[in-house]
Amino acid sequence: MATFPSLAPRTRSLSLGDIPQQVYKGTSGGEVRFKQGSAYVAQRLTLGYEYLAESEAQQILDHYAGQEGSLIPFDVSAAVWGGYTTPPVSAASYKWRYAGAFDVSIASPRRYNLTVELETVPI
């Protein structure tokens, strides 16, 4: 299992998701919720990279190809969580996968911008 490249993102956004649940609404408007699991689902991490050198951008592109897009889950490196003493999402409970394809844009000659969106996979 390949680890996401050790490149510190310029921006990072985390959506914590929710516990899976089934919601039943009554005709009176009341709700009853049934818990369907104990692991959070739909956690998303958006990483923004700006002005990457070609070799750095290629690391991410090669990793995406190696994971066959969103098929194979992986770990994220400590560089992704730079600034946290303890990452907000436990590596012991979750792996990550690409949420979908991403675009690479040219920022200046030989410099690239990428925004990568990852989602959790409970283990």
Secondary structure as UniProt FT lines:
FT   STRAND          11..15
FT   STRAND          21..25
FT   TURN            27..28
FT   STRAND          31..35
FT   STRAND          44..53
FT   HELIX           54..66
FT   TURN            67..71
FT   STRAND          74..75
FT   HELIX           78..81
FT   TURN            82..83
FT   TURN            91..93
FT   STRAND          94..98
FT   STRAND          104..108
FT   TURN            109..110
FT   STRAND          111..122
//
